[in-house]
Amino acid sequence: MLFEDLSLSKSIQRAVFEEGYLNPTPIQEKSIPVVLEGRDLIGCAQTGTGKTAAFAIPIIHQLHRIVGSSKKAKQIRALVVTPTRELAVQIGQSFDTYAKYTNLTQLTIFGGVSQNPQVDALKNGIDILVATPGRLLDLHKQGFLDLNHLHTLVLDEADQMLDMGFINDVKKIIKLTPKNRQTLLFSATMPIAIRELAEMFLQDPEKVEVSPVSSTAENVEQRVYFVDKTEKRNLLYKLIKEENLSNVLVFSRTKHGADNVVKALRKKDIPAEAIHGDKSQNARQRVLDAFKNKEVGVLVATDIAARGIDIEQLPYVINFDLPNIPETYVHRIGRTGRAGNGGIAISFCGKDEEPYWKDIKKLIKVDVQIITDHPYPWHSGSPEAGEKPKNSNRSGGAHKSRKSNSSKKNKKRWY
């Protein structure tokens, strides 16, 4: 199927074509006709499958038809609620891109910055609002938001809003909208709380699912290193330096841990930056722009901060810390191998993280390559019962160690 087969307005087709879109992704192909029909929808798809365009494009089509060239004051007719500032910015940019040949206007609002410019834009009138839950409720409480004319409500990354404690806020927001609205819910996973939310607020929704949520992209090569916890930074430096890795997204479990990894890398003259919730919005955007522009070779992020990172040709993802939720692993490595490109996902598994790895393997059902040929293992023998260890000297893997494990205790640490 081609985008031109989806009965979209010429203005949208022109914008989409200029972005190089010819064929819709599976989630777009299945979702766009449903949204154009005005039906409620539950979309379930893993990261990197094109969910934003799946709802943004048909919403723009519908609103362009409704608003047309009207000279009347603009009113909020579409609302997208999403958990993080970075993701909100990304979605807002997508709406701007797809709607550039229409007269529709969008505003992105989030906390952590002055509300004054956001309030001024709301007073001038907008058609589409992209918002994080906290700032949205704040501005509504102050009387700056009118959702009575809303046509479509989108709940994006619903599972992440659940994990971040936003579900009660989301329920409050939904109750502020007209009952006859169209509601679209997108999520990478469908825990019970999200299913209950859908049953409570959606009307006879169409369910669209592409790829099981447990699946990892086929074009992502996965590797795991069973490494002593205290030697993870040495292994990270070894891989980056010896394999000449660049454009590397590294996941840390904590904000403090992310900062420490960055400090250690910088001491070895490796340009690195951290992105997490303790940094200001301007600082986070500046770091993200530097990474996208390849001014910084390594970006260390926490899971929540990384939700807004959308880079089509990101070649490497490294799990410095394994997540304790298996589905999070799928989200993380989904940051590479996007838009048909290949990618390499590398995981460091400490002894204390072995239960996490077993849960991940149980979920993804993939034979992940085990790299044993490195100087920092946490035990000898078969890393996992019933699995044969594998070595690799390919790009992104590990070269054969020149030192025995017995020399590890005499090796000077670099951090």
C-alpha positions as CSV (number, residue, x, y, z in Angstrom):
1,M,0.0,0.0,0.0
2,L,1.1,3.6,-0.7
3,F,0.2,6.7,1.3
4,E,-1.7,8.0,-1.7
5,D,-4.0,5.0,-1.4
6,L,-5.2,6.2,2.1
7,S,-7.6,8.9,0.8
8,L,-5.7,11.7,2.5
9,S,-5.9,15.3,1.5
10,K,-3.4,16.6,-1.1
11,S,-1.9,19.0,1.4
12,I,-1.0,16.1,3.7
13,Q,0.2,13.8,0.9
14,R,2.5,16.6,-0.3
15,A,4.0,17.0,3.2
16,V,4.4,13.2,3.7
17,F,6.0,12.8,0.3
18,E,8.5,15.5,1.1
19,E,9.5,13.6,4.2
20,G,10.3,10.6,2.0
21,Y,7.3,8.5,3.1
22,L,6.0,6.2,0.4
23,N,4.6,3.2,2.1
24,P,2.9,3.4,5.5
25,T,4.2,1.1,8.3
26,P,1.9,-1.7,9.5
27,I,0.6,0.3,12.5
28,Q,-0.1,3.3,10.1
29,E,-1.7,1.2,7.5
30,K,-4.1,-0.4,10.1
31,S,-4.7,2.7,12.2
32,I,-5.2,5.5,9.7
33,P,-8.4,4.2,8.1
34,V,-9.9,3.5,11.5
35,V,-9.1,7.0,12.8
36,L,-10.5,8.5,9.5
37,E,-13.8,6.7,10.2
38,G,-14.0,8.4,13.5
39,R,-13.8,5.3,15.6
40,D,-12.1,4.9,18.9
41,L,-8.9,2.9,18.7
42,I,-6.5,0.9,20.9
43,G,-3.1,0.7,19.1
44,C,-0.4,-1.7,20.5
45,A,3.0,-1.6,18.8
46,Q,6.6,-1.6,19.9
47,T,8.9,1.5,19.9
48,G,10.0,2.7,16.4
49,T,7.0,1.5,14.4
50,G,5.7,4.9,13.5
51,K,2.9,5.3,16.0
52,T,3.0,9.1,16.0
53,A,2.3,9.4,12.3
54,A,-0.5,6.7,12.7
55,F,-2.5,9.2,14.7
56,A,-1.1,12.6,13.7
57,I,-1.8,12.2,10.0
58,P,-5.5,11.3,10.1
59,I,-6.1,13.9,12.9
60,I,-4.7,16.6,10.6
61,H,-6.8,15.3,7.7
62,Q,-10.0,15.4,9.8
63,L,-9.3,18.9,11.3
64,H,-8.2,20.4,8.0
65,R,-11.6,19.3,6.6
66,I,-13.5,20.7,9.6
67,V,-11.7,23.9,10.1
68,G,-10.8,24.6,6.4
69,S,-10.1,28.2,5.8
70,S,-12.4,29.4,8.6
71,K,-11.6,32.8,10.0
72,K,-13.3,32.0,13.3
73,A,-11.3,32.0,16.5
74,K,-9.3,28.8,16.8
75,Q,-10.3,26.2,19.4
76,I,-8.6,23.1,20.8
77,R,-10.0,20.3,18.7
78,A,-7.2,17.7,19.2
79,L,-5.4,16.9,22.4
80,V,-2.4,14.5,22.7
81,V,-1.4,13.6,26.2
82,T,2.1,12.0,26.6
83,P,4.3,11.3,29.6
84,T,7.6,13.2,29.0
85,R,8.7,16.6,27.8
86,E,11.0,15.1,25.1
87,L,8.3,13.0,23.7
88,A,5.9,15.9,23.7
89,V,8.4,18.0,21.7
90,Q,8.9,15.2,19.2
91,I,5.1,14.7,18.7
92,G,4.6,18.5,18.3
93,Q,7.3,18.6,15.7
94,S,5.6,15.8,13.8
95,F,2.3,17.6,13.7
96,D,4.1,20.8,12.4
97,T,5.7,18.7,9.7
98,Y,2.6,16.9,8.5
99,A,0.4,20.0,8.7
100,K,2.7,22.5,7.1
101,Y,0.5,22.9,4.1
102,T,-2.6,23.5,6.1
103,N,-3.7,26.4,8.3
104,L,-3.7,24.3,11.4
105,T,-1.6,25.4,14.4
106,Q,-0.3,23.3,17.3
107,L,1.2,24.1,20.7
108,T,3.3,21.8,22.9
109,I,3.2,22.4,26.6
110,F,5.1,20.9,29.5
111,G,6.4,21.7,32.9
112,G,9.9,22.8,34.0
113,V,9.7,26.0,32.0
114,S,7.8,29.3,32.3
115,Q,4.1,29.0,31.5
116,N,3.8,32.6,30.1
117,P,4.7,31.8,26.5
118,Q,2.3,28.8,26.6
119,V,-0.5,30.9,28.0
120,D,0.0,33.6,25.4
121,A,-0.2,31.0,22.6
122,L,-3.4,29.5,24.1
123,K,-5.0,33.0,24.2
124,N,-4.2,33.4,20.5
125,G,-6.0,30.2,19.7
126,I,-4.7,26.8,18.6
127,D,-6.1,23.7,16.9
128,I,-3.9,21.0,18.3
129,L,-2.5,20.7,21.8
130,V,0.3,18.3,22.8
131,A,0.8,18.2,26.6
132,T,2.3,16.4,29.6
133,P,-0.3,15.7,32.3
134,G,0.9,18.0,35.0
135,R,1.2,21.2,33.0
136,L,-2.1,20.5,31.3
137,L,-4.0,20.2,34.6
138,D,-2.2,23.3,36.0
139,L,-3.2,25.5,33.1
140,H,-6.8,24.2,33.1
141,K,-7.1,24.9,36.8
142,Q,-6.0,28.5,36.1
143,G,-8.7,28.8,33.5
144,F,-6.4,29.0,30.4
145,L,-7.6,25.8,28.8
146,D,-11.0,25.1,27.2
147,L,-11.5,21.5,26.1
148,N,-15.2,21.7,25.4
149,H,-14.7,21.7,21.6
150,L,-12.4,18.7,21.6
151,H,-12.8,16.4,18.6
152,T,-10.1,13.8,19.3
153,L,-8.1,12.8,22.4
154,V,-4.9,10.8,22.1
155,L,-3.3,9.0,25.1
156,D,0.2,8.2,23.9
157,E,2.6,5.8,25.7
158,A,-0.2,4.9,28.1
159,D,1.9,2.2,29.8
160,Q,4.6,4.7,30.6
161,M,2.1,7.1,32.1
162,L,1.0,4.2,34.3
163,D,4.6,3.5,35.3
164,M,5.2,7.2,36.1
165,G,2.1,7.5,38.3
166,F,0.1,9.7,35.8
167,I,-2.9,7.5,35.5
168,N,-5.0,9.4,38.0
169,D,-4.1,12.6,36.2
170,V,-5.1,11.1,32.9
171,K,-8.5,10.1,34.3
172,K,-9.0,13.7,35.4
173,I,-8.1,15.0,32.0
174,I,-10.4,12.6,30.2
175,K,-13.3,13.7,32.4
176,L,-12.6,17.3,31.3
177,T,-13.3,16.4,27.6
178,P,-16.7,16.0,25.8
179,K,-18.2,12.5,26.0
180,N,-18.7,12.4,22.3
181,R,-15.0,12.8,21.6
182,Q,-13.0,10.3,19.6
183,T,-10.4,8.6,21.8
184,L,-7.2,6.9,20.6
185,L,-5.0,5.0,23.0
186,F,-1.5,3.9,22.1
187,S,0.7,1.7,24.2
188,A,3.6,-0.7,23.7
189,T,2.3,-3.0,26.4
190,M,-1.2,-3.7,27.7
191,P,-1.1,-4.2,31.5
192,I,-4.4,-4.7,33.4
193,A,-4.6,-1.0,34.5
194,I,-4.4,0.2,30.8
195,R,-7.0,-2.3,29.7
196,E,-9.3,-1.1,32.5
197,L,-8.7,2.5,31.4
198,A,-9.7,1.6,27.8
199,E,-12.8,-0.2,29.0
200,M,-13.8,2.8,31.1
201,F,-13.3,5.6,28.6
202,L,-13.3,4.2,25.0
203,Q,-16.5,3.4,23.1
204,D,-16.4,0.0,21.1
205,P,-12.7,0.6,20.1
206,E,-11.0,-1.1,17.2
207,K,-8.0,-3.0,18.4
208,V,-4.9,-2.7,16.2
209,E,-1.7,-4.7,17.1
210,V,1.5,-5.1,15.1
211,S,4.3,-7.3,16.3
212,P,3.9,-8.9,19.8
213,V,5.1,-6.6,22.5
214,S,7.6,-9.2,23.5
215,S,9.3,-9.2,20.1
216,T,12.5,-7.4,19.3
217,A,13.3,-6.1,15.8
218,E,14.8,-8.7,13.6
219,N,17.4,-6.3,12.2
220,V,18.8,-5.7,15.7
221,E,21.8,-7.9,16.6
222,Q,21.7,-8.7,20.3
223,R,24.8,-9.5,22.5
224,V,25.3,-10.0,26.2
225,Y,28.4,-9.8,28.4
226,F,28.3,-11.4,31.8
227,V,30.5,-8.9,33.6
228,D,31.7,-8.2,37.1
229,K,29.6,-5.4,38.4
230,T,32.6,-3.3,39.5
231,E,34.2,-3.6,36.0
232,K,31.3,-2.4,33.9
233,R,32.9,1.0,33.3
234,N,36.1,-0.7,32.2
235,L,34.2,-2.9,29.7
236,L,32.2,0.1,28.4
237,Y,35.4,2.0,27.8
238,K,37.1,-1.0,26.2
239,L,34.2,-1.5,23.7
240,I,33.9,2.2,22.8
241,K,37.7,2.7,22.4
242,E,38.8,-0.6,20.8
243,E,35.7,-0.9,18.5
244,N,35.6,2.8,17.7
245,L,31.9,3.1,18.6
246,S,30.1,6.3,18.1
247,N,26.4,7.4,18.3
248,V,26.0,5.2,21.3
249,L,23.0,5.3,23.6
250,V,23.8,3.9,27.0
251,F,21.0,3.1,29.5
252,S,21.6,3.6,33.2
253,R,19.1,2.6,35.9
254,T,19.5,5.7,37.9
255,K,20.2,9.4,37.3
256,H,23.1,9.3,39.7
257,G,24.5,6.3,37.9
258,A,24.2,8.1,34.5
259,D,26.1,11.1,35.8
260,N,28.9,8.8,37.1
261,V,29.3,7.0,33.8
262,V,29.6,10.3,32.0
263,K,32.2,11.6,34.5
264,A,34.2,8.3,34.0
265,L,34.1,8.5,30.2
266,R,35.1,12.1,30.2
267,K,38.2,11.3,32.3
268,K,39.3,9.1,29.4
269,D,38.6,11.9,26.9
270,I,35.5,10.3,25.5
271,P,32.8,13.0,24.8
272,A,29.7,12.0,26.7
273,E,26.6,13.6,28.1
274,A,23.8,12.5,30.4
275,I,20.0,13.1,30.0
276,H,17.6,12.5,32.9
277,G,14.8,14.2,34.9
278,D,17.1,16.3,37.1
279,K,18.3,18.3,34.2
280,S,16.4,21.4,33.0
281,Q,14.4,21.2,29.8
282,N,16.8,23.5,28.0
283,A,19.8,21.4,29.2
284,R,18.1,18.2,28.1
285,Q,17.2,19.6,24.7
286,R,20.7,21.0,24.2
287,V,22.3,17.6,25.0
288,L,19.8,15.8,22.7
289,D,20.6,18.2,19.8
290,A,24.3,17.7,20.3
291,F,23.9,13.9,20.2
292,K,21.7,14.1,17.1
293,N,24.3,16.4,15.4
294,K,27.1,13.9,16.4
295,E,28.9,16.5,18.5
296,V,28.7,14.0,21.4
297,G,29.5,10.4,20.7
298,V,27.9,8.8,23.8
299,L,24.6,9.7,25.4
300,V,23.8,8.1,28.8
301,A,20.1,8.1,29.6
302,T,17.6,6.9,32.1
303,D,14.5,5.1,30.7
304,I,12.0,7.9,31.2
305,A,14.3,10.6,29.6
306,A,15.0,8.3,26.6
307,R,11.3,8.1,25.6
308,G,11.6,11.2,23.5
309,I,14.8,10.1,21.7
310,D,13.9,9.5,18.0
311,I,16.9,8.9,15.8
312,E,16.4,6.8,12.7
313,Q,20.0,5.7,12.3
314,L,21.1,5.1,15.9
315,P,23.6,2.2,15.5
316,Y,24.3,1.1,19.1
317,V,22.4,0.7,22.3
318,I,24.2,-0.5,25.4
319,N,22.3,-1.6,28.5
320,F,24.9,-0.6,31.2
321,D,22.3,-1.7,33.8
322,L,19.7,-4.3,32.9
323,P,16.1,-3.2,33.6
324,N,14.1,-5.2,36.1
325,I,11.0,-5.1,33.9
326,P,11.5,-7.3,30.8
327,E,9.4,-5.2,28.5
328,T,11.6,-2.2,29.2
329,Y,14.5,-4.1,27.5
330,V,12.4,-4.4,24.4
331,H,11.7,-0.6,24.5
332,R,15.4,0.2,25.0
333,I,16.8,-1.9,22.2
334,G,14.0,-0.6,20.0
335,R,15.9,2.7,19.9
336,T,18.2,1.1,17.3
337,G,17.2,-0.8,14.1
338,R,14.6,1.8,13.3
339,A,13.1,2.6,9.9
340,G,14.6,-0.5,8.3
341,N,18.2,0.2,9.5
342,G,20.3,-2.4,11.3
343,G,21.6,-2.0,14.8
344,I,23.5,-3.6,17.6
345,A,22.2,-4.0,21.2
346,I,24.7,-4.8,23.9
347,S,23.8,-5.7,27.4
348,F,26.0,-5.9,30.5
349,C,24.7,-8.5,33.0
350,G,26.2,-8.4,36.5
351,K,25.8,-11.4,38.9
352,D,23.0,-9.5,40.8
353,E,21.2,-8.9,37.5
354,E,21.0,-12.6,36.4
355,P,17.3,-12.9,37.4
356,Y,16.5,-9.9,35.3
357,W,18.3,-11.5,32.3
358,K,16.4,-14.8,32.7
359,D,13.1,-12.9,32.7
360,I,14.2,-11.0,29.6
361,K,15.1,-14.2,27.8
362,K,11.8,-15.7,28.8
363,L,10.0,-12.8,27.3
364,I,11.9,-12.2,24.0
365,K,12.5,-15.9,23.2
366,V,15.6,-15.0,21.2
367,D,19.0,-16.8,21.3
368,V,21.1,-13.8,22.3
369,Q,24.8,-14.0,21.4
370,I,26.9,-14.5,24.6
371,I,30.3,-12.8,24.5
372,T,32.7,-14.6,26.8
373,D,36.0,-13.4,25.3
374,H,36.6,-10.4,27.5
375,P,38.7,-9.7,30.7
376,Y,35.9,-9.0,33.2
377,P,33.6,-12.0,33.6
378,W,31.8,-12.6,36.9
379,H,32.0,-16.4,36.7
380,S,33.6,-19.1,34.6
381,G,31.9,-21.9,32.7
382,S,28.6,-21.7,30.9
383,P,27.0,-18.3,31.6
384,E,23.5,-19.8,31.3
385,A,22.5,-23.4,31.8
386,G,21.9,-25.2,28.6
387,E,23.4,-22.5,26.4
388,K,26.7,-22.6,24.6
389,P,28.9,-19.5,25.0
390,K,29.7,-17.6,21.8
391,N,32.6,-15.3,21.0
392,S,32.7,-12.6,18.4
393,N,35.4,-10.4,16.8
394,R,33.0,-8.5,14.6
395,S,32.5,-4.8,14.8
396,G,30.8,-4.0,18.0
397,G,31.9,-7.2,19.7
398,A,35.0,-7.9,21.7
399,H,38.5,-8.7,20.6
400,K,40.3,-11.5,22.3
401,S,41.8,-10.4,25.6
402,R,45.6,-10.2,25.9
403,K,45.5,-10.7,29.6
404,S,44.4,-13.6,31.7
405,N,41.6,-13.2,34.3
406,S,44.2,-13.7,37.0
407,S,45.8,-10.4,36.1
408,K,42.5,-8.5,36.6
409,K,43.2,-7.7,40.2
410,N,46.5,-6.0,39.2
411,K,44.9,-4.0,36.4
412,K,44.6,-0.3,37.3
413,R,41.1,0.9,37.1
414,W,40.5,4.0,35.0
415,Y,37.6,5.5,37.0
